[in-house]
Amino acid sequence: MQLFQLPHSHYSAKVKIALLEKGLAYDEPALGDDFARSPEFLARNPLGKVPFLQDGAFGLGESEVIVEYLEERYPEPALLPPTVEGRARSRWLSRFHDLYLGPQVSMLYFALSDGRAGTAAFAPEVQRLVDLVALLEGQIAPDPYLLGAQFTLADASYPLTYHYIGLLSGAHGRPLTAVEMPRLARWFDAASRRPSVTKVLDAAKAALGGG
């Protein structure tokens, strides 16, 4: 199994955590600067995006689709709850990450280098991150994970994003701390003790020059 990924990508992180939680062996091919435009990669993955999973002859992109595939193909240990309601709730939290919180985090990251950061026009985007975190706070009650005692695909979505929330909110002059997101902070304290999460976070920090 091969995972084409970038260690600082919060979408790649979700897939890697799921693979590690399931005990699946995989390789991470070295990616050059122009890999996304290379004919070889585009032949496998026409969108040219990561993460991209190659499992034997079968290749698949988009992080949430990949982890759902892994859950069906390799069902043990389960990373979705046993009830219909629980599975729906896990998917809702994953979608909230992928469609709302994750893209906002990415926007704030790129704004640090493209000239938007610090401008009055960009201030609402910083507040948007604060509002999304507050919304998420109101939707969770960690015990210790997002849906209770079971670590799920929803949990796999958030660890690297949580790390970035702290870094980027501070870089944009509106630091978010555990005081404002106590439920997320309590969840992260539990999640970050899992070997899968520790390994992925360490790799991301090393790639960014922070560890």
Secondary structure as GFF3:
##gff-version 3
##sequence-region A 1 211
A	DSSP	beta_strand	2	4	.	.	.	ID=ss1
A	DSSP	alpha_helix	10	21	.	.	.	ID=ss2
A	DSSP	three_ten_helix	35	37	.	.	.	ID=ss3
A	DSSP	alpha_helix	39	44	.	.	.	ID=ss4
A	DSSP	beta_strand	52	55	.	.	.	ID=ss5
A	DSSP	beta_strand	58	61	.	.	.	ID=ss6
A	DSSP	alpha_helix	63	73	.	.	.	ID=ss7
A	DSSP	alpha_helix	84	96	.	.	.	ID=ss8
A	DSSP	pi_helix	97	101	.	.	.	ID=ss9
A	DSSP	alpha_helix	102	111	.	.	.	ID=ss10
A	DSSP	three_ten_helix	120	122	.	.	.	ID=ss11
A	DSSP	alpha_helix	123	137	.	.	.	ID=ss12
A	DSSP	alpha_helix	153	157	.	.	.	ID=ss13
A	DSSP	alpha_helix	159	171	.	.	.	ID=ss14
A	DSSP	alpha_helix	182	191	.	.	.	ID=ss15
A	DSSP	alpha_helix	195	207	.	.	.	ID=ss16
###
